Amino acid sequence: MRLYRKRFHELTTDELYRILKLRVAVFVVEQNCPYMELDDLDRNAIHVWMEDENGIQAYLRVMDKGVENEHASIGRVIAVKRRCGFGSRILSEGINAAKECFLADSIYLEAQVYAKALYEKQGFRQISDVFLLDGIPHIKMLRDEVL
């Protein structure tokens, strides 16, 4: 398994295509949730993914403070195979990217409720009530003191 960490302008056309294809397959098709997956925030993100001979196995994007909100943030977290450790590993890599690239002292994310325990294991805590985002229950979470 190979790990990649690239800013938008560093992505090849093929890498960008594979990333967007996976995100649409999961967040739009699998979750039956029509929304604007391409939201212009990708241009400001660091894209982190794990890939093997079968393609991208896990992905997320990391944004600096002030892009999405006042904290560095992680979003679009995907693990193709669930309960295999890919989600935990890609999340750790995203936290590292936020710390190393953006000097983050806190990291924000909006988690689907079913994945709350995954994020709690990495030091995130719930900071909101459950809310619907595109018809899917979510919670806001924050990880403090990451330096």
Beta strands, then each sheet from edge to edge (+ up, - down):
strand 1: 2-7
strand 2: 45-52
strand 3: 55-63
strand 4: 72-79
strand 5: 106-112
strand 6: 125-126
strand 7: 131-133
strand 8: 136-144
sheet 1: 1+ 2- 3+ 4- 5- 8+ 6-
sheet 2: 1+ 2- 3+ 4- 5- 8+ 7-
end
